[in-house]
Amino acid sequence: MSAILTIDDLTVDIGRPLVKGVSLELQPGRIQGLAGESGSGKTLTSLAVLGLLPRQARTGGSIRLGDTQILGMKRRELNRIRGHRVAMVFQDPSSALHPQLTVGHQLTDHMRTHLGLSRSAARDRAAEMLERVKVPAAAEALGRYPHQFSGGQRQRICIAIALACDPDVLLADEPTTALDVTVQAGILQLLRDLATERELAVLLVTHDLGVMSAVADDVAVMRDGRIVEATDRASLFSAPQHEYTRSLLAALPGSRLEEDGS
Ligand SMILES: Nc1ncnc2c1ncn2[C@@H]1O[C@H](COP(=O)(O)OP(=O)(O)OP(=O)(O)O)[C@@H](O)[C@H]1O
C-alpha cells in the first residue's frame, strides 16, 4: 500500500540539532506510533508536519502529503491543508476548545470554513460526528459549552472537530495522557475504530508504551532526535532489538510484575 504521508530524513535545528534525520511513512487505515522519552523530538516531528515549528527553526529533508511537498510550504497554503487534509488532536482537550463557544459553534465553524457547508448542513453533520464519537445526546450536546462535559467527552469532541472535514491524516500527540486511566481505553479504541473505518492514517505520539501496545500497528522509537528502532507492534513487544527499547519496555508496570514473578 502506498503511503499518504512520507517523512524523509527530517532534520530540525533550533539553535542546536533536535531532530536528526527522521524517516516515517503513514499508511491509510494504520496507526503509526512514535514513542520515546520526554525531549526525544516526537512533538517537534509532528509539529513539522503541521508547519507549526517556531519561526527560528531550520529544517531539512522532506515531508510529502501524497505527491505534495509540505515542508517549507507558505503559511497560507498550509492553512488549507491543516485541519482539512491533516488534522490534529492534542494532549489537553480543555485548552484545545474555546471555553466561551458552544460545541456546535466550534464544530460547524470549522466545517463551514473548510467545506463551505450551509449552516444547517454543517449542524446536521456536526450532530452526526458527535454521535460517531459517542458523545451522549449528540443533538443537545451541540448547544452546550466545553465545561459541561467530562475530560474524556471533551477529548471525544476534539476528535469530532479534527475529523469533521474528513482528513487523510490525523496527528494525535499524547491524546490520552491528560485523561483518567479509566477513560483512556475508550478513547484509544475510538481512534482505532476511526482509523479503520475512515482509512485514516494516524501518527500517535506518546511516551507511554502501554498506550502503543493497545492500538498502534507499527511503532518507531525515538531517542535524542533519532529513530533507533521501527517495526510492527508485535515484533517490538516480543523481540525488541535496541537496548533503549528494551529499557522502555522493562519500565512498563506489567513487565516489572513478570520480573518479580508476582
Ligand atoms: N521552541 C524550542 N526552542 C528550543 N528548543 C526546543 C523548542 N521546542 C522543543 N525544544 C527542545 O527540543 C527537544 C525535543 O522536544 P520535543 O518536544 O519534540 O520532545 P518530545 O519527545 O515530544 O518530549 P515531550 O514528551 O516532553 O513533549 C527537547 O530537548 C526540547 O527542549
The ligand as an SDF file (V2000), in Angstrom:
LIG
                    3D

 31 33  0  0  0  0  0  0  0  0999 V2000
   10.9490   26.1320   20.7030 N   0  0  0  0  0  0  0  0  0  0  0  0
   12.0230   25.4290   21.1010 C   0  0  0  0  0  0  0  0  0  0  0  0
   13.2220   26.0430   21.2250 N   0  0  0  0  0  0  0  0  0  0  0  0
   14.3110   25.3360   21.6210 C   0  0  0  0  0  0  0  0  0  0  0  0
   14.3030   24.0240   21.9170 N   0  0  0  0  0  0  0  0  0  0  0  0
   13.1400   23.3750   21.8200 C   0  0  0  0  0  0  0  0  0  0  0  0
   11.9260   24.0310   21.4030 C   0  0  0  0  0  0  0  0  0  0  0  0
   10.9290   23.1200   21.3860 N   0  0  0  0  0  0  0  0  0  0  0  0
   11.4800   21.9510   21.7990 C   0  0  0  0  0  0  0  0  0  0  0  0
   12.7910   22.0950   22.0590 N   0  0  0  0  0  0  0  0  0  0  0  0
   13.7140   21.0450   22.5120 C   0  0  0  0  0  0  0  0  0  0  0  0
   13.6890   20.0110   21.5430 O   0  0  0  0  0  0  0  0  0  0  0  0
   13.8200   18.7250   22.1680 C   0  0  0  0  0  0  0  0  0  0  0  0
   12.7020   17.8170   21.6930 C   0  0  0  0  0  0  0  0  0  0  0  0
   11.4700   18.3420   22.1330 O   0  0  0  0  0  0  0  0  0  0  0  0
   10.0920   17.6210   21.8230 P   0  0  0  0  0  0  0  0  0  0  0  0
    9.0050   18.4660   22.4330 O   0  0  0  0  0  0  0  0  0  0  0  0
    9.9730   17.2830   20.4040 O   0  0  0  0  0  0  0  0  0  0  0  0
   10.2430   16.2730   22.6630 O   0  0  0  0  0  0  0  0  0  0  0  0
    9.1830   15.1530   22.9670 P   0  0  0  0  0  0  0  0  0  0  0  0
    9.8530   13.8810   22.6570 O   0  0  0  0  0  0  0  0  0  0  0  0
    7.9050   15.4260   22.2870 O   0  0  0  0  0  0  0  0  0  0  0  0
    9.0080   15.2740   24.5320 O   0  0  0  0  0  0  0  0  0  0  0  0
    7.6930   15.5550   25.4040 P   0  0  0  0  0  0  0  0  0  0  0  0
    7.0250   14.2390   25.5020 O   0  0  0  0  0  0  0  0  0  0  0  0
    8.2360   16.0480   26.6890 O   0  0  0  0  0  0  0  0  0  0  0  0
    6.9030   16.5890   24.6480 O   0  0  0  0  0  0  0  0  0  0  0  0
   13.8250   18.9780   23.6700 C   0  0  0  0  0  0  0  0  0  0  0  0
   15.1580   18.9600   24.1040 O   0  0  0  0  0  0  0  0  0  0  0  0
   13.2580   20.3740   23.7990 C   0  0  0  0  0  0  0  0  0  0  0  0
   13.7850   21.0240   24.9250 O   0  0  0  0  0  0  0  0  0  0  0  0
  1  2  1  0
  2  3  1  0
  2  7  2  0
  3  4  2  0
  4  5  1  0
  5  6  2  0
  6  7  1  0
  6 10  1  0
  7  8  1  0
  8  9  2  0
  9 10  1  0
 10 11  1  0
 11 12  1  0
 11 30  1  0
 12 13  1  0
 13 14  1  0
 13 28  1  0
 14 15  1  0
 15 16  1  0
 16 17  2  0
 16 18  1  0
 16 19  1  0
 19 20  1  0
 20 21  2  0
 20 22  1  0
 20 23  1  0
 23 24  1  0
 24 25  2  0
 24 26  1  0
 24 27  1  0
 28 29  1  0
 28 30  1  0
 30 31  1  0
M  END
$$$$
